[in-house]
Amino acid sequence: MKQEFLDYLNELQKAAPQVQCNEEAQKYLEFLTREPAIQESKKQGITQHGKEILTFVHENPIYETFTSKELADGMGISGRSVAGSLRKLVAEEYVEKLSAVGVSPITYGVTNKGKNIEF
């Protein structure tokens, strides 16, 4: 529905380029057309530790795949905090489990959604 609305506005703008939006309408349009991952992070409510994990992995390419212990050691935070945050990131599809069921330790990787998010 949102995309149809934006497409409609684009068609109106093409049909009447001389008509300009006021400043507030322009700001709202910019908000609507921002990168979906930005809006998604706000909607999903990624925790502070979740943001820290994604940022750490982005900034440290050696963590292309990782375990919760490796992240905890690398970040200097408790394994329990990392494990809880990873569960939430997996549920929200920012991180995925790469290990087969029952294999320990669990190996994780960041999904495209997690790679494209901006904070």
Secondary structure as UniProt FT lines:
FT   HELIX           2..15
FT   TURN            17..18
FT   HELIX           23..33
FT   HELIX           36..44
FT   HELIX           48..59
FT   HELIX           61..63
FT   STRAND          65..66
FT   HELIX           68..75
FT   HELIX           79..91
FT   TURN            92..93
FT   STRAND          95..97
FT   TURN            101..102
FT   STRAND          108..110
FT   HELIX           112..115
//
